[in-house]
């Protein structure tokens, strides 16, 4: 579970960084357009055009403030905030449940070495697919995300196997 949560929070952080970097580039490339966007945002919230222009000018004066303001007002994110705990908990519950079931499937239909090997293959394929799918949201290359996910899952599996072996529960029959 800790490995899955690590990937989840890491991917979320990468997504946030990607969105902030895009906004940072827009502020650099087209500051006047971003200024006008900010004025319109404030006007849409009921602020008079004159005051909206004044506030936007103040916010745009400092690059850090401009980025934080656009992130908050335009993207709906706070750069210092990392996610929503209830959504993360719900997503973790569902994904961990599925993740726990997949390696067990072969043992519902068989035993021994064949079930162990099938479990490893199913788990590895699932890890690669999940990692590759995460790349859509993080902007990382699919192979990097897939291999990172596989490596973390393999490490978690090795630790689990090691604990089982240490207490005498790793025998394959």
N, C-alpha and C positions, 0 to 999 in steps of 0.2 A: 504494500500500500504506500509506503514511503517513497518508493521508486516512482510509482505512478503520479503521486502528488508533486514530486520534484519536477517531472516532465511537464505536468499541467501548469504549474506556476512559472516554470522557465519559459514555456511557449507563450503564456500570457504576457510575461515581461518582454519577450521578443516582439510580440505583436504591438504592445504599447510603444516600444522603442521605434519600431517601423513607422507607426503613425506619427509619432513626434518628429522623427527625422523628415518625413514628407512635409509636415507643417513647417519645420525649420527651413527647408529648402524653398518652400513657397514664400515664406516671409523674406527670404534673401532675394529671390528672383523677381517677385512682383509685390513689393511692399505696398504700393498704392492700391492694388486690387485687394490685398488682405485688409488694408485700412478700410476700404469701402465695405467689405464683408462685415467687419466688426461694427461699423456704423449701422448697417442694416439689421444686424442681430440686436443691437441695443434699441433701435427704433421698433423692432418687432416685439420688444418687451415693454413697450409703452413709454419709452424715453423720447423726449422731444428731439427733433433733428439737430437742433443747435447743441443741446447737451450731449447727445449721442456722439456728435462729431468731436466735442471737447474731450469726452471720456476716452474715446477711441484714440485720439491724438496722444493723450497721456499714457495710455496703455502701450502704444506702439513706440514710445520714446526710448524704452529700454528693451533690448532684444530678449532678455530672460523673461521679463514681465509680458512682453508681446507673445512669446511662445506659450507661457503658462495660461494667458488669457484666451488665446485661440484654442488651445487644447481643451480648456474648460468650456468655453462658450460655443465653439464650433463642433468639436468632436465629442463633447460630453464626458471628458475624462480629466482626472487630476493626476498630473505627472507623479506626485508623491504617493498616490494610492495604487495599490496592487490588487485589484479584483474585488469581487463580492463574495463574502464567505458563504452565504446560503446557496448561491448558485454553484460555487465550487464544491460544497458539501454534497449537493444533489447530483452533480455531474460525477463526483468521485464515487458516490454510492452505486450509481448505475454502471459506470465503467469498471469499477473494481469487481462488481458482481459478475459482469460478463467476463472480465479478465480472469476471475477465479474459476469460472465454469469451463472455459475452453481447455485448459490443461487436464481437467478431470474427465472430459468426454471419452477419451479412449479407454479409461478404466471402467466405464459403464458397460462397455461392450467386449472387453478383453482383459488379459492379465499379462504379467511378466514383461520381458524385454520388449516385445512388440508394442505393448501399451505405453511403455516408457518412451520408446523412440517416437511413436505417433504423437505423444504428448509434447515432446520437445519440438517436433516439426510444426505442429499446430501452433504452439506458442511462439515459435520463431517467426512463422509467416504472419501471425496476427501482430506481433511487435513491429515487423517491417511495414505492414500496411498502415498501422496507426501512425508510425513515425513519418511515413511518406505523406499521409493525409494532413498531418500537422504542418508540413511545409507550406501548404496552401495558405495557412493563416499567418505563419511567421515570416514568410519571405525567404527562408533558408532553402538551400538546395534539397531536393527530395531525398537524395542518397545520404546526405549528412544527417538529416532528421531521422531517416529510417535506420541507419547504422547506430546512431546514438541511442535510439529507443531499444534496438536489439541488444546493444552492449549493457544498458542499464537493466534490462529484463534478465539477461544472462547472468549478470552479477547478483541480482536478487535471487534468481534460481539457484545459483551456486551456494549462496549463503544459506538458503532454505535447505538445500541438500546437505550441506555441512552440519547444520544443526540437527537434522534428522539422523545423519550418520553418527554424530556425537552421542545421541541418546539411543542409538540402536534401532532406528526405524527406517533405514534406507535400503533394506534388503529387497532385491527383485526376485520374485518367485514366479 
